Amino acid sequence: MTDTAPAHLSDKGQELFTTLQRDYAIFDPDGVVLLTTAIECYDRIDEAREIIQREGLTDLDRFGQSRPHPCVKIERDARAQMLASLRALNLGIESPVM
């Protein structure tokens, strides 16, 4: 049983982890794994957004054709996994405020 956010999470992620863990009393090992997964995805979403903001929503493929930036898929997949983890926790929430 741990009440400390995993060190590999971002500062913002650690804060969210601690808040959700405290507010929803998530201390069982399975719950902590699901919460950790959700917050890892939250961090990945933030990382992808930063890259998209810096580099743009699209880039060019090797033929010079416009295509979605690869981070768009990373953000989408991380969001889906985060929501699945939160649903598995049965917290009654869909997504933390970002």
C-alpha positions, 0 to 999 in steps of 0.5 A: 500500500503506497500513498506516494505518487510514482517518481516517474510521473511529471509534477502535474501527474504526481499532483493529479495522482495524489489528489485522485488517490486521496479523494477516492481512497485508491490504495489497493495494489490493483487500483494503484496500477490502474491509477498509475496507468491513467496518469502515465497516459495523462502525461503522454497526452501532455507531451504529445500536445506540446509537440503538436503545438510546437510542430503543428497538427500535420507534417509532410510524408516522404512524398511531400504530402500532408499527413497528420502529425504522428503525435496526433495518434499518440494523443488519441491512443493515450486518451483512450487508454486513460479513459479505460483505466479511469472507467476500470477504477469505477470512479464515476468520472470520465476525464480529469480536467486538463 
